[in-house]
């Protein structure tokens, strides 16, 4: 057995791979600690892997950390040293990061899982990303891996040729500090949103912007592409992330674009500054699309491949994926459900597997789903909660529970789901979801504004079967796997029909989810079919600022803390008492 871990500098997680190359389990630390973006040593996650799979420490052959801390420190420190003394605090911060990821990691294993510290190895950051994506691909050879993120070990973007799973050759890299990921985070910060959390808001806001506006054009020129050196180029004086621990952008950026948005003043549609901020977001999004096109074109020239793995934080920019798929040399794009740094635990575990000379095919039997049913630790709490005064069990039989849930959805209700296994990655696919009729504007409004308290410029994903999706959206066969995990947006076929859907964004696109056969949403759609409901609005089951619910107790707490009234679970359909 092999374990991969992430942590300290990014979201903590752990993954388990067996000697047959099968991904057995995966868990993020935030799921168990309930601390959004938890970066601490993944003690809870490792314990879950061991306990859920009846393993002892002696059963683990190797453990891999997802990056090489020394390499990362040397490259960032080299850049910071060029800007002394302004960068002194950043340099100290980078040293602390290095210490946590190396010395502290070793000591944490020695203290909490004695014996595993002697089995600890380190994987290259971008290789961890590539192996994570490779595990989700049906093709294990003659494929190209593209990784674009903030920063990893020594580069901010890379292109690798996957000859087979034992030979992955890096052919190109973009050296730090020029970074598409850190650029987008800087714009996120400028627009008053939290870095590593608000990038989705920038993406949603960009659809309200005008590409031809002055602000958009200024932003879209902040990074360029040198056709001679095949490298990203930029005037770094507009950014401070490579100099300062506190600031991601410089005063020069404000001189160029105007004052940054105050994060404590709500951004409201129609406000005087809304359009300017939307145009800036549009410029950032246009630049990402343009430069990803350059990187993928270069990747094709280097590898001659027509099939691509795409991972790293920037791959989660779903609005850019459709443009990449339109390139004539692209036959397929695979984006893993957990394509950010938290998912690198999966790649690190596979790195252990391959380093141990187990060369069978990497395998994920059920993409994005892992055993995380009601935890033993919650059994007593669960029983107490169900028999308490707060909830009624409306239906215990599975078929009846799904039918009653369908009837509630048909009447305009929003329901939560805590069913079977918990999905991996930031996007819930139906097992930990808030769902309602995707064509009911009031129901979608309730989901977004009343229960989730989402920004009004962020759309909700529509979930449907493939045959229904073909009726309304311009699907691309190159992105079929991406549609299953909400990794790509697509354009509506008919503006007169699809634009009326409340799940369609202002620019006529939707981040659709194609529902897989026998999934939770597929079962629910079967019950909804006689009721003429074919599209569901799907959002993750959580309240603003919290991680997605992990187990039934988390789901019950969401019900208690919000106006959500119904919860579809493996126990049955639950409702708050005294509803009628």
Buried (B, 14 or more C-beta within 10 A) or exposed (E): BBBBBBBBBBBBBBBBBBEEBBBBBBBBBBBBBBBBBBBBBBBBBBBBBBEBBEBEBEEBBBBBBBBBBEBBBBBBBEBBEEBEEEBEBBBEBBBBBBBBBBEBBBEBBBEEBEEBBEBBBBBBBBBBBBBBBBBBBEEBEBBBBBBBBBBBBBBBBBBBBBEEBEEBEBBBBBBBBBBBBBBBBBBBBBBBBBBBEBBBBBBBBBBBBBEEBEBBBBBBEBBBBEEEEBBBEBEBEBBBBBBBBEBBBBEEBEEBBBEBBEEEEEBEEEEEBBBBBBBBBBBBBBBBBBBBBBBBBBBBEBBEBBBBBBBBBBBBBBBBBBBBBEBEEBEBBBBBBBBBBBBBBBBBBBBBBBBEEBEEEBBBEEBBBBBBBBBEEBEEBBEEBBEEEBBBBBBEEBEEBBBBBBEBBBEEBBBBBBBBBBBBBBBBBBBBBBBBBBBBEEBBBBBBEEBBEBBEBBBBBBBBBBEBBEEBBBBBEBBBBBBBBBBBBBBBBEEEEBBEBBBBBEBBBBBBBBBBEEBBBBBBBBBBEEEEBBBBBBBBBBBEEBBBBBBBBBBBBBBEEBEBBBBBBBBBBBBBEEEE
